[in-house]
Amino acid sequence: MAVTEGKQATGGYPQEPPVERLRRWEAHGAVWRIASRTPTLLTVTLLQCDGGTEVDTIVSSDPELFAFVGDRSASDE
């Protein structure tokens, strides 16, 4: 089972897959950055549209999230 956590400060949906969350985040013009990456766990910081203020964090071992992020370290790459 994939580990998926978040503060839910942005009204994220508890059962929403991490990839869908990042896609929705990007679709609204906001930015995400990889805070840490191991072979089995990603920590992704969700930032406001200006890329400055951290709003939420996703911690996940979901293979689909790894595939979506690929080698990128941020959404604006």
Sequence and secondary structure as in RCSB ss.txt:
>XXXX:A:sequence
MAVTEGKQATGGYPQEPPVERLRRWEAHGAVWRIASRTPTLLTVTLLQCDGGTEVDTIVSSDPELFAFVGDRSAS
DE
>XXXX:A:secstr
   EE   TT   TT  HHHHHHHHHHTT EEEEEEE SS EEEEEE TTS SEEEEEEE  HHHHHHHTT SBT
T 
